[in-house]
Amino acid sequence: MADDLLARLEALLSKGGDGAALRLALASRYLDAGDAPAAVRHAEAAVRLDPEYSAAWKAFGRALTAAGRATDALAAYERGAKVAERRGDQQAAKEMRVFSKRLQRDAAKPEDKNTG
């Protein structure tokens, strides 16, 4: 079913129905499917199409995190939190700040090294 939805969303895109909401839907579905690079590509397109779309910024940060691009994810969350605050979307801003703090905390943890 998830593949079917992805196929339908991709078909909409290929027919010229490009838009931030469609790209956000694609990014979310690809992220759920475990395809982080595709999720990044679509989330990045969503924020390019509508730089004031706070949900797209949150998805972009999540996709970048899943792709192992923590530094880029931090930048996306920071920008997204500013967008969300400017738009009055305090919940989205709070969530992105929490995700950002988690990334920073995880980056500060010493690597677990086995010396066996």
Secondary structure, DSSP 8 states (H G I E B T S, - for coil): -HHHHHHHHHHHHHTT---HHHHHHHHHHHHHTT-HHHHHHHHHHHHHH-TT-HHHHHHHHHHHHHTT-HHHHHHHHHHHHHHHHHHT-HHHHHHHHHHHHHHHHHHHS-------
